[in-house]
Amino acid sequence: MVTILGRPGTVVVTGGASGIGLATVERLLDGVADRCAVLDLRPDREVVGRLAERFGTDRISALACDVADQDAVAGAVDRLAQAGPIAGLVNCAGTLLAKPSLDITLADLHRLFDVHVAGSLFAAQAVARTWIARNEPGAIVNLSSVASSFGWPGRLPYPIAKTGTEAMTRTLAVEWARWRIRVNAVAPGTVDSPLMAEGRRPPGVKPIEEVVDRHALGRAAAPSEIADAITFLLSESSSFMTGAVVPVDGGFTITKDSAKELTR
Ligand SMILES: NC(=O)c1ccc[n+]([C@@H]2O[C@H](COP(=O)([O-])OP(=O)(O)OC[C@H]3O[C@@H](n4cnc5c(N)ncnc54)[C@H](O)[C@@H]3O)[C@@H](O)[C@H]2O)c1
């Protein structure tokens, strides 16, 4: 078994019961990490049962937890840390809101900010405390999105939250480097996951397919393709990377429709 960071431990994956988080858990348990712990609002018993069957019951645990609840996250991470060292954190918990900007409320802004920015910070604080207390290094990977860098009509709170995630990634990377804690982010393009299915039928805004068509590769990613990049950023192979936001976007950010037309 190749352990990430060159030492054994549990990788905590928030939002690990679905989509990119679930694919990351599968990728990590497949010879990369000793154990994974899923923190999710709804850790589906069937999903966790299948993971336990495939990888071993002692290698996977799941806790129901709202990452936007600072005390709940701290408590969950404390419980995990008592059982053994934590080797990494992946912040995949997230949600999307499709709504015209004219109708956005404070509650809408909070809903997205609380899970993406506050939730990622609270999980990061909790694991960082365990590393600092044990004088151990650590690696954190946050989930941004290409949505932070283009105008996406009808999804305003989401790009605001993802821009916040990127700013937080850079600040924590600098602030926590003294404790050998690396903090990076991936910025995926469209990924075929339940999150995107949820955004497919937004009232009054354009369908998600319009965005998919703007990737240079002309398709959405499979969650496993994002999990591979996340695994790299957790591993010793990225030991000199911190504060980076890595696009994993099928060329979305560098594609112009006209240029794409020239190649087809
Ligand atoms: N799917 C995409 O196209 C895409 C693209 C770019 C970035 N992302 C980001 O990747 C991350 C994962 O997205 P996904 O596509 O796998 O979504 P998903 O909906 O498949 O999974 C998200 C998981 O987060 C959990 N969750 C939601 N709110 C939570 C909370 N408050 N506390 C704990 N868990 C919570 C959900 O229960 C779910 O299991 C998100 O941050 C998302 O914004 C997704």
The ligand as a Tripos MOL2 file, in Angstrom:
@<TRIPOS>MOLECULE
LIG
   44    48     1     0     0
SMALL
NO_CHARGES

@<TRIPOS>ATOM
      1 N1        -20.3220   18.3080  -10.6110 N.am      1 LIG1
      2 C1        -19.6680   19.3210  -11.1970 C.2       1 LIG1
      3 O1        -19.8250   19.6000  -12.4060 O.2       1 LIG1
      4 C2        -18.7230   20.1650  -10.4070 C.ar      1 LIG1
      5 C3        -17.8950   21.0480  -11.0950 C.ar      1 LIG1
      6 C4        -17.0160   21.8500  -10.3980 C.ar      1 LIG1
      7 C5        -16.9650   21.7550   -9.0180 C.ar      1 LIG1
      8 N2        -17.7760   20.8920   -8.3550 N.ar      1 LIG1
      9 C6        -17.6960   20.8480   -6.8970 C.3       1 LIG1
     10 O2        -17.2900   19.5660   -6.4760 O.3       1 LIG1
     11 C7        -17.8350   19.3010   -5.1740 C.3       1 LIG1
     12 C8        -18.5640   17.9760   -5.2300 C.3       1 LIG1
     13 O3        -19.6200   18.0770   -6.1640 O.3       1 LIG1
     14 P1        -20.3530   16.8020   -6.7630 P.3       1 LIG1
     15 O4        -20.5890   17.1020   -8.1840 O.co2     1 LIG1
     16 O5        -19.6450   15.5670   -6.3730 O.co2     1 LIG1
     17 O6        -21.7660   16.9230   -5.9900 O.3       1 LIG1
     18 P2        -22.7330   15.8190   -5.4090 P.3       1 LIG1
     19 O7        -24.0500   16.4810   -5.2460 O.co2     1 LIG1
     20 O8        -22.6640   14.5560   -6.1970 O.co2     1 LIG1
     21 O9        -22.1160   15.5170   -3.9580 O.3       1 LIG1
     22 C9        -22.0840   16.5090   -2.9750 C.3       1 LIG1
     23 C10       -22.1950   15.8320   -1.6220 C.3       1 LIG1
     24 O10       -22.0970   16.8650   -0.6240 O.3       1 LIG1
     25 C11       -23.0200   16.5710    0.4010 C.3       1 LIG1
     26 N3        -23.3520   17.7990    1.1060 N.ar      1 LIG1
     27 C12       -24.0640   18.8600    0.6440 C.ar      1 LIG1
     28 N4        -24.1860   19.7890    1.5950 N.ar      1 LIG1
     29 C13       -23.5180   19.3140    2.6880 C.ar      1 LIG1
     30 C14       -23.2850   19.8120    3.9970 C.ar      1 LIG1
     31 N5        -23.7830   21.0060    4.3820 N.pl3     1 LIG1
     32 N6        -22.5600   19.0510    4.8590 N.ar      1 LIG1
     33 C15       -22.0860   17.8410    4.4840 C.ar      1 LIG1
     34 N7        -22.2850   17.3120    3.2620 N.ar      1 LIG1
     35 C16       -22.9990   18.0370    2.3840 C.ar      1 LIG1
     36 C17       -24.2250   15.9570   -0.3260 C.3       1 LIG1
     37 O11       -25.0350   15.2120    0.5770 O.3       1 LIG1
     38 C18       -23.5350   15.1080   -1.3890 C.3       1 LIG1
     39 O12       -23.3150   13.7910   -0.9180 O.3       1 LIG1
     40 C19       -18.7360   20.5100   -4.8570 C.3       1 LIG1
     41 O13       -18.0030   21.4240   -4.0800 O.3       1 LIG1
     42 C20       -19.0180   21.0990   -6.2060 C.3       1 LIG1
     43 O14       -19.3250   22.4650   -6.1370 O.3       1 LIG1
     44 C21       -18.6550   20.0770   -9.0170 C.ar      1 LIG1
@<TRIPOS>BOND
     1     1     2 1
     2     2     3 2
     3     2     4 1
     4     4     5 ar
     5     4    44 ar
     6     5     6 ar
     7     6     7 ar
     8     7     8 ar
     9     8     9 1
    10     8    44 ar
    11     9    10 1
    12     9    42 1
    13    10    11 1
    14    11    12 1
    15    11    40 1
    16    12    13 1
    17    13    14 1
    18    14    15 2
    19    14    16 1
    20    14    17 1
    21    17    18 1
    22    18    19 2
    23    18    20 1
    24    18    21 1
    25    21    22 1
    26    22    23 1
    27    23    24 1
    28    23    38 1
    29    24    25 1
    30    25    26 1
    31    25    36 1
    32    26    27 ar
    33    26    35 ar
    34    27    28 ar
    35    28    29 ar
    36    29    30 ar
    37    29    35 ar
    38    30    31 1
    39    30    32 ar
    40    32    33 ar
    41    33    34 ar
    42    34    35 ar
    43    36    37 1
    44    36    38 1
    45    38    39 1
    46    40    41 1
    47    40    42 1
    48    42    43 1
@<TRIPOS>SUBSTRUCTURE
     1 LIG1         1 GROUP 0 **** ****
